[in-house]
Amino acid sequence: MYIEDLKFSLWADFIERDYLDNEFKELINKGIINGATSNPAIFKNAILHSDAYIKQLQSLENLTAKEKYEAVALYDIAKAADILRPLYDAKDDGYVSIEVDPFLCDDAEATIDEGKRLFEAIERPNVMIKVPATQAGYKAMEELTALGIAVNATLIFKKEQAIECAEAFRRGGERNGSNPDTVISIFVSRIDRALDPLLKMNDIPVALSGIYNSADIYNEIEAMKVDNTRALFASTGVKDDSLPAHYYIEKLLAYNSVNTAPVETIFAFDKSGCKEKALPISQDVIREHFMKIKEAGIDFDLILQQQIEDGLIAFKDAFKEILEAL
């Protein structure tokens, strides 16, 4: 744990082969991170822009584009899992996530099959299968959890999504007889990037909507008390230069939670020395903020729905670009 008293974990939202051999190990050895996450966009940047993959890709010439991608991605995830394994064995997280094909997001059975296949191919217990929070995704989350597979529910922007994920994990855990570790990944900074220009026009405080929305969802997850299910705050890198680089980690520091962030954001947070709990935030404070948004005629729910759709499109586009390049 980054902060043992809070049971607060800090995971690196980055995967790249040379990094795994060097900086990744240093961050773990220094007790700064105790897990890692990946997504199609991260793998796109790694595979298409790093020389570390050239030799392996040359040996895969006779495979399909998706087979090439999986060979490369599974190698990296297995490598990360092995490096993290001592933490997992010590019951200090030690998880790394890999996402299912984003084009399967509306097909429950295909998502289940792919999740099982990826987990079995990697053959490491400390791998989390990442599943988007769609109607099909909820069914897949329950089934994978029932099989004892750790799951990372991703692309959560709405409280309703988080509730569906938590209920799926509860049902899966009941079927399994023992709840595997699960996280509900709440996306934060993307909300502020989309909403803040409108708030400035209406003299409403900015850089708070993503935090208050996430705090509201965190409160709900904690109240549901699903065994071994935690809130994970994602999309916590800062795009607004007026904010401290570690802003979204500091403002969402919470008991029994995870924050996954870019490496540079993690360094900034660690350097800040901040270890003061920021959540929970009063529901009255949260309601007051969103009431101002409603009174300004801004449809916050519509903005959240657009973020969900845009997030799925971004992951699909990144996956498509990888396959086309391979």
C-alpha positions in Angstrom: 0.0 0.0 0.0 1.2 3.5 -0.7 -0.5 4.6 2.6 -1.1 1.6 4.8 -3.4 3.3 7.3 -5.8 4.3 4.6 -5.4 1.1 2.6 -4.8 3.4 -0.3 -3.0 1.9 -3.4 -1.2 3.7 -6.2 -1.0 2.0 -9.5 0.9 3.1 -12.7 -1.3 3.6 -15.7 1.4 2.7 -18.2 2.9 -0.4 -19.8 6.0 -0.5 -22.1 8.6 -3.1 -22.3 11.8 -1.1 -21.6 9.9 0.6 -18.7 9.0 -2.7 -17.2 12.7 -3.6 -17.0 13.8 -0.4 -15.4 11.6 2.4 -14.0 8.7 0.1 -13.1 10.9 -2.1 -10.9 12.3 1.0 -9.2 8.8 2.4 -8.4 7.9 -1.0 -6.9 11.1 -1.3 -4.9 10.7 2.2 -3.5 7.1 1.3 -2.3 5.6 4.0 -4.6 3.3 1.7 -6.7 1.8 -1.6 -6.0 -0.1 -2.3 -9.3 -0.5 -1.4 -12.9 -3.2 -0.8 -15.5 -3.2 -0.8 -19.3 -5.7 0.0 -22.1 -5.7 -0.1 -25.9 -4.4 3.5 -26.1 -1.5 2.7 -23.9 -0.6 -0.3 -25.9 -1.0 1.6 -29.1 1.6 4.2 -28.0 4.0 1.5 -26.7 3.8 -0.9 -29.7 3.9 1.7 -32.4 6.5 4.1 -30.9 8.9 1.9 -29.0 11.8 0.0 -30.6 11.5 -2.6 -27.9 8.9 -4.5 -29.9 10.7 -4.7 -33.3 12.4 -8.1 -32.8 9.3 -9.9 -31.5 7.1 -8.5 -34.2 9.5 -9.7 -36.9 9.1 -13.2 -35.5 5.3 -13.0 -35.8 5.0 -12.2 -39.5 2.7 -15.1 -40.3 0.1 -14.2 -37.7 -3.0 -12.1 -38.1 -2.9 -8.5 -36.8 -4.9 -9.4 -33.7 -2.7 -12.4 -33.0 0.4 -10.2 -33.3 -1.2 -7.7 -30.9 -2.1 -10.3 -28.4 1.3 -12.0 -28.5 3.0 -8.6 -27.7 0.4 -7.5 -25.1 0.3 -10.8 -23.3 4.0 -10.9 -23.1 4.1 -7.5 -21.5 1.2 -8.2 -19.1 2.8 -11.5 -18.0 6.1 -9.7 -17.5 4.4 -7.1 -15.4 2.5 -9.7 -13.4 5.8 -11.6 -12.6 7.5 -8.4 -11.4 4.4 -7.6 -9.2 4.0 -11.2 -8.0 5.8 -10.7 -4.6 3.3 -7.9 -3.8 0.4 -10.1 -4.7 1.7 -13.0 -2.6 2.1 -10.5 0.3 -1.6 -9.5 -0.2 -0.6 -6.0 -1.3 -2.5 -5.9 -4.6 0.2 -6.7 -7.2 -2.3 -6.7 -10.0 -1.9 -5.7 -13.6 -5.0 -5.2 -15.9 -5.5 -6.1 -19.5 -8.6 -5.0 -21.4 -10.7 -7.2 -23.6 -11.2 -6.2 -27.3 -13.2 -3.0 -27.1 -15.2 -4.0 -30.2 -16.8 -6.7 -28.0 -18.3 -4.2 -25.6 -21.9 -5.0 -26.6 -21.5 -8.8 -26.8 -21.6 -10.4 -23.4 -20.8 -14.0 -24.5 -17.8 -12.9 -26.7 -16.5 -10.7 -23.8 -16.7 -13.6 -21.4 -15.0 -16.0 -23.8 -12.2 -13.5 -24.5 -11.8 -12.6 -20.8 -11.4 -16.3 -19.9 -9.1 -16.9 -22.9 -6.8 -14.0 -22.0 -6.7 -15.0 -18.3 -5.8 -18.6 -19.2 -3.2 -17.6 -21.8 -1.4 -15.3 -19.3 -1.5 -18.0 -16.5 -0.9 -15.5 -13.7 -3.3 -15.2 -10.8 -2.6 -11.4 -10.4 -4.0 -10.4 -13.7 -7.3 -8.4 -13.8 -9.5 -8.6 -16.8 -10.7 -5.2 -17.8 -14.3 -4.9 -19.0 -16.1 -1.8 -20.1 -19.3 -0.9 -18.1 -22.0 -1.6 -20.7 -25.1 -3.8 -20.4 -23.2 -6.7 -21.9 -20.2 -5.8 -19.7 -22.2 -6.3 -16.5 -23.1 -9.8 -17.5 -19.5 -10.6 -18.3 -18.3 -9.1 -15.0 -20.6 -11.4 -13.1 -19.6 -14.5 -15.1 -15.9 -13.8 -14.9 -16.1 -13.1 -11.1 -18.1 -16.3 -10.6 -15.1 -18.1 -12.2 -12.8 -16.5 -9.7 -11.2 -14.1 -12.1 -10.3 -10.6 -10.8 -12.1 -7.9 -12.8 -11.4 -4.2 -13.4 -14.7 -2.6 -14.5 -13.7 0.4 -16.6 -15.2 3.6 -18.2 -17.4 4.4 -15.2 -18.8 8.0 -15.3 -22.2 7.5 -13.7 -23.2 6.3 -10.3 -25.8 4.0 -12.0 -22.9 2.2 -13.8 -21.0 1.7 -10.6 -24.1 0.2 -8.9 -24.5 -2.2 -11.8 -20.9 -3.2 -11.6 -21.0 -3.7 -7.8 -24.1 -5.8 -8.1 -22.6 -7.9 -10.8 -19.5 -8.5 -8.6 -21.8 -9.4 -5.6 -23.7 -11.9 -7.7 -20.6 -13.4 -9.1 -19.0 -13.6 -5.7 -22.0 -15.4 -4.3 -21.9 -17.9 -7.1 -18.1 -18.4 -6.6 -18.4 -18.7 -2.9 -15.4 -16.3 -2.4 -15.2 -12.8 -4.0 -12.1 -12.3 -6.1 -10.6 -8.8 -6.0 -12.5 -6.3 -8.2 -12.2 -2.6 -8.8 -14.6 -0.1 -10.3 -12.7 2.4 -12.4 -14.2 5.9 -12.1 -13.0 8.4 -14.8 -12.2 11.8 -13.4 -10.4 14.5 -15.4 -12.2 13.9 -18.7 -15.3 15.3 -17.1 -13.6 18.6 -16.1 -12.0 18.9 -19.6 -15.5 18.6 -21.2 -17.4 20.7 -18.6 -15.1 23.5 -17.4 -15.4 25.8 -20.4 -19.2 25.9 -19.8 -18.7 26.5 -16.1 -16.4 29.4 -16.7 -19.0 31.1 -18.8 -21.5 30.7 -15.9 -19.1 31.7 -13.0 -19.2 28.2 -11.5 -16.0 26.9 -9.9 -14.0 24.7 -12.2 -11.9 21.6 -11.7 -14.4 20.2 -9.2 -17.1 18.4 -11.2 -14.9 15.3 -11.9 -13.9 15.2 -8.2 -17.4 15.6 -6.8 -18.9 13.1 -9.3 -16.2 10.6 -8.3 -16.7 11.3 -4.6 -20.4 10.7 -5.0 -19.7 7.3 -6.7 -17.1 6.4 -4.1 -19.6 7.0 -1.3 -22.1 4.7 -3.1 -19.5 1.9 -3.6 -18.4 2.1 0.0 -22.1 2.0 1.2 -22.8 -1.1 -0.9 -20.0 -3.1 1.0 -19.4 -5.7 -1.7 -16.6 -7.9 -0.5 -13.2 -7.2 -2.1 -14.6 -4.4 -4.3 -12.9 -1.0 -4.3 -13.3 2.3 -6.1 -10.4 3.0 -8.5 -9.9 6.6 -9.7 -8.7 6.7 -13.3 -8.0 9.4 -15.8 -6.2 11.3 -13.1 -3.6 13.1 -15.2 -3.9 16.9 -15.4 -4.3 18.6 -18.7 -4.8 22.1 -17.2 -1.4 23.7 -16.5 -2.9 25.9 -13.8 -3.4 22.8 -11.6 -0.7 20.9 -9.7 0.3 17.7 -11.6 -0.9 15.6 -8.7 -4.2 17.4 -8.2 -6.6 14.5 -9.0 -4.7 12.1 -6.7 -4.5 14.5 -3.8 -8.2 15.6 -4.1 -9.4 11.9 -4.2 -7.2 10.4 -1.5 -9.6 8.0 0.2 -9.7 5.0 2.5 -10.0 1.6 0.7 -9.3 3.0 -2.8 -6.9 2.9 -5.7 -5.6 5.6 -7.9 -4.1 4.8 -11.3 -2.1 7.6 -12.9 0.6 8.3 -15.5 4.1 7.9 -14.2 4.9 11.6 -14.2 1.7 12.3 -12.1 2.8 9.6 -9.6 6.2 11.2 -9.2 4.6 14.6 -8.6 2.3 13.1 -6.0 5.0 11.2 -4.2 7.2 14.4 -4.2 4.3 16.4 -2.7 4.3 14.3 0.5 0.5 14.5 0.7 -1.0 11.7 2.8 -4.1 13.5 4.1 -7.5 11.8 3.4 -9.7 13.9 1.2 -12.8 11.7 0.9 -15.6 11.3 1.8 -17.0 14.6 0.7 -20.4 15.6 2.2 -23.4 14.8 0.0 -24.7 18.3 0.7 -21.5 19.8 -0.8 -21.8 17.6 -3.8 -25.5 18.3 -4.3 -24.9 22.1 -4.1 -22.3 22.0 -6.8 -24.4 20.0 -9.3 -27.5 22.2 -8.5 -25.5 25.2 -9.7 -24.8 23.3 -12.9 -28.4 22.4 -13.4 -29.6 26.0 -12.6 -27.2 27.2 -15.4 -29.1 25.0 -17.8 -26.3 22.5 -18.3 -27.3 18.9 -18.8 -24.6 17.1 -16.7 -26.1 13.7 -17.3 -25.9 14.3 -21.1 -22.2 15.2 -20.7 -21.5 12.1 -18.8 -23.3 9.9 -21.4 -21.2 11.6 -24.1 -18.0 10.8 -22.2 -19.0 7.2 -22.0 -19.6 7.0 -25.7 -16.4 9.0 -26.5 -14.4 6.7 -24.2 -15.5 3.6 -26.0 -14.8 5.2 -29.4 -11.3 6.2 -28.2 -10.5 2.7 -27.1 -11.9 1.2 -30.4 -10.0 3.7 -32.5 -6.7 2.9 -30.6 -7.3 -0.8 -31.1 -8.1 -0.3 -34.8 -4.9 1.7 -35.3 -2.8 -1.0 -33.7 -4.3 -3.7 -35.9 -4.0 -1.6 -39.0 -0.3 -0.8 -38.3 0.4 -4.5 -37.6 
